[in-house]
């Protein structure tokens, strides 16, 4: 993977367009669904109440809570690879270990406690050593009452569009790159399931105290 980034950084990249400016709507989501070059799918199951899960992921501080829980689970002395902060309602930013910043924006939220699903769609943009990029993240939570009581399934779909033409060509030529991302997705499933379980447990304790 380091070789890929090095190639992209050292090649004369042709940028498709500058990163668009907010506000963002379904139009930017539809564009990334059509033009993405990297797709990552993450799925998992957790035990918990669907209404509680909706309350967590509908809240304006959901990403801040995820950031806090992730850091709390790290082994003693180990630092987080990233930090998430909110600026205004629906706009967040993430700083990684290389001090590179990504902007995250809410596109929409669908469903909820009165439905059998909840969906949150977010748009991400930023710049890395390989150039500018855009991505779309769709997170869905579904109640599995038909198969098992108090069982929830979640699915996150990530669509990435790198602006560097050299990198886009490289992704087409070398299928091993996509295998790398599939391995990364498997690791993310483990992490996300742990985070989800901790958030659900913390919310349940908080609700009992009220």
Secondary structure, DSSP 8 states (H G I E B T S, - for coil): -HHHHHHHHHS---BSS----S---HHHHHHHHHH-SEEEEEEEEEES-HHHHHHHHHSTTHHHHHHHHHHHHS-TT---SEEEEEEETTEEEEEETT--EEEEEEEEEEE-TTSSEEEEEEEEEEEETTEEEEEEEEEEEEE-TTTSTTEEEEEEEEEEEESBHHHHHHHHH-THHHHHHHHHHHHHHHHHHHHHHHHHHHHHHHHHH-
